[in-house]
Structure formats: structure tokens, C-alpha cells
Amino acid sequence: MAVCLIVGPDADVRERVARALDPGFDVVCGVVPGDELPAAVERERPDLVLVAADAPEGGAGPGWVAVLEAVRAAAPDVAVLVVGAPEGGPDDEHRVAGLALERGAKGFLRAGEETGPRPFSARGRRPATTELSRRELDVLLGMTEGLSNSEIAASLVLAEDTVKTHARRLFRKLGAGDRADAVARGFRQGILH
């Protein structure tokens, strides 16, 4: 049974992310950051935890960084992805993505990338192969950092169309429908750690 736990202070955000995940996970549940979080992680034993980066960083509750650290402390072996970013430009997204990875998240997804034409899925068709080429793996790693195709291309010194070709191939090999699905499948299949 595949379980996803969505952590965020905003019920609308948790619901939107949950809709993007269904029907791929057998159980999708949301929790508000706070004292009940470790108990929810223990009770649900999730395969994947999504932490909303737009959680307040002070004031009413713990910030998303504290939430990420609490999840990592409660379940160190569970894949944690940080979703979203504060209002702002690419510099803010890169700062948040970098901080998320430094604090132990397995990846960062830009706000809006958790949805797509096909749902983020823990079940469904199995990939024909999980052997990715070195460049396909490089592109997948760029996706986990929340980089756009053009940013991945620049970091790998490739043309953006080449990155798109590698992305299409890795989607097909993983059986993924979008970037978020590819990242999640990469973690579940042990390609990403």
C-alpha cells in the first residue's frame, strides 16, 4: 500500500496537491505543521512526504524548514520533497531549492509542477526499463533541484532541445507523465537517493 503525507498549513494547498496525486497512492493524507506531525508520520508510515515551502517561517507555526527537519527526524529513510516556493522570481526558487536539499529533502518541485496531464502516481504501468543514460540521469537530477529545461541545459552545456529529448526518454523509461512523477518514480525505484 503506497502512502503519501502532505504537510502544509493551508487546507486548499493540501487538497490541490492531493488531487494531483490521486489515484496513484492508496492513502493520501494531509497534516498541519505542528506538534501532531511526528505522530502522523509514525501513524501513517508514508512512502513519500510532501512539504509545502509556503509554510510560514515564523509567527503562527513552524516554518517549512522546521517542518522538513521534523519529518527527517521522525522518518529519516522516507523520501521528502519540498513543493512550491514563496512569491518571487527564480532567485527565490533557487534559494528555497538549495536550502531544501541542504536540509535533507530529496528534491524540490516548483509550485504548479505537482500537477500535470497525468497524475503523480505510485501505481500504474511499470517502466519498461529503469536504466537511464548518464545524461538522462543528469537531467533527472536537475529536475529534483527544481531547475527549468533551460537551466538544466546551461548547467550541462547542452542545447535546450537536447534536454527536452533526454527528458522525454527518461519519462518513457520511468513510465512517468510529468516532472513530478519522474522524480517520485526515480526515488521509489532507487535511481535517486
ZIWO-V878877 format. One record per residue. N is the residue number from 1. RES is the residue in one letter. PHI is phi in whole degrees, -180 to 180 (* if undefined). NEAR is the number of other C-alpha atoms within 8 Angstrom. Layout:
N & RES & PHI & NEAR
N & RES & PHI & NEAR
This chain:
1 & M & * & 5
2 & A & -93 & 9
3 & V & -125 & 13
4 & C & -121 & 13
5 & L & -112 & 14
6 & I & -107 & 15
7 & V & -114 & 14
8 & G & -174 & 15
9 & P & -77 & 8
10 & D & -101 & 8
11 & A & -61 & 7
12 & D & -64 & 6
13 & V & -65 & 8
14 & R & -61 & 12
15 & E & -66 & 8
16 & R & -63 & 8
17 & V & -66 & 11
18 & A & -61 & 11
19 & R & -63 & 7
20 & A & -68 & 11
21 & L & -83 & 12
22 & D & -67 & 11
23 & P & -95 & 7
24 & G & -65 & 11
25 & F & -103 & 14
26 & D & -69 & 8
27 & V & -133 & 8
28 & V & -126 & 12
29 & C & -136 & 8
30 & G & -116 & 9
31 & V & -145 & 12
32 & V & -82 & 10
33 & P & -59 & 12
34 & G & 150 & 8
35 & D & -63 & 5
36 & E & -80 & 9
37 & L & -59 & 12
38 & P & -59 & 10
39 & A & -66 & 7
40 & A & -66 & 10
41 & V & -64 & 13
42 & E & -65 & 9
43 & R & -69 & 6
44 & E & -84 & 8
45 & R & 47 & 8
46 & P & -70 & 11
47 & D & -87 & 9
48 & L & -145 & 11
49 & V & -121 & 13
50 & L & -106 & 12
51 & V & -112 & 14
52 & A & -74 & 12
53 & A & -73 & 12
54 & D & -88 & 9
55 & A & -62 & 11
56 & P & -62 & 10
57 & E & -93 & 9
58 & G & -178 & 7
59 & G & 82 & 6
60 & A & -65 & 5
61 & G & -156 & 9
62 & P & -67 & 14
63 & G & -73 & 10
64 & W & -61 & 13
65 & V & -66 & 11
66 & A & -64 & 8
67 & V & -64 & 13
68 & L & -57 & 14
69 & E & -66 & 10
70 & A & -65 & 10
71 & V & -65 & 13
72 & R & -62 & 12
73 & A & -69 & 7
74 & A & -75 & 9
75 & A & -146 & 9
76 & P & -62 & 7
77 & D & -93 & 5
78 & V & -86 & 10
79 & A & -69 & 10
80 & V & -121 & 15
81 & L & -114 & 13
82 & V & -95 & 14
83 & V & -116 & 13
84 & G & 92 & 12
85 & A & -159 & 12
86 & P & -65 & 8
87 & E & -56 & 5
88 & G & 150 & 8
89 & G & -95 & 6
90 & P & -59 & 6
91 & D & -62 & 7
92 & D & -65 & 11
93 & E & -62 & 13
94 & H & -65 & 9
95 & R & -62 & 8
96 & V & -65 & 10
97 & A & -61 & 13
98 & G & -62 & 9
99 & L & -64 & 8
100 & A & -61 & 14
101 & L & -68 & 12
102 & E & -61 & 7
103 & R & -89 & 9
104 & G & 106 & 10
105 & A & -68 & 13
106 & K & -84 & 10
107 & G & -177 & 14
108 & F & -132 & 16
109 & L & -118 & 15
110 & R & -62 & 11
111 & A & -57 & 8
112 & G & 97 & 6
113 & E & -80 & 9
114 & E & -77 & 12
115 & T & -114 & 11
116 & G & -178 & 10
117 & P & -66 & 6
118 & R & -120 & 7
119 & P & -70 & 13
120 & F & -62 & 16
121 & S & -134 & 11
122 & A & -97 & 8
123 & R & -124 & 7
124 & G & 107 & 6
125 & R & -68 & 5
126 & R & -85 & 7
127 & P & -68 & 9
128 & A & -68 & 7
129 & T & -153 & 6
130 & T & -114 & 9
131 & E & -84 & 5
132 & L & -96 & 9
133 & S & -70 & 6
134 & R & -58 & 6
135 & R & -69 & 8
136 & E & -63 & 12
137 & L & -64 & 10
138 & D & -59 & 9
139 & V & -66 & 12
140 & L & -62 & 12
141 & L & -62 & 9
142 & G & -61 & 11
143 & M & -64 & 14
144 & T & -66 & 12
145 & E & -88 & 12
146 & G & 79 & 13
147 & L & -80 & 10
148 & S & -77 & 8
149 & N & -59 & 9
150 & S & -68 & 8
151 & E & -70 & 8
152 & I & -63 & 14
153 & A & -58 & 13
154 & A & -63 & 9
155 & S & -70 & 7
156 & L & -98 & 7
157 & V & 56 & 6
158 & L & -129 & 9
159 & A & -75 & 8
160 & E & -60 & 10
161 & D & -63 & 6
162 & T & -66 & 9
163 & V & -62 & 13
164 & K & -62 & 9
165 & T & -64 & 8
166 & H & -62 & 11
167 & A & -63 & 11
168 & R & -59 & 8
169 & R & -66 & 9
170 & L & -70 & 13
171 & F & -59 & 13
172 & R & -64 & 9
173 & K & -64 & 13
174 & L & -85 & 14
175 & G & 75 & 11
176 & A & -97 & 11
177 & G & -100 & 12
178 & D & -158 & 11
179 & R & -61 & 10
180 & A & -61 & 11
181 & D & -63 & 12
182 & A & -63 & 15
183 & V & -63 & 12
184 & A & -62 & 9
185 & R & -65 & 11
186 & G & -60 & 11
187 & F & -70 & 11
188 & R & -63 & 7
189 & Q & -89 & 8
190 & G & 80 & 7
191 & I & -74 & 8
192 & L & -108 & 7
193 & H & -127 & 5
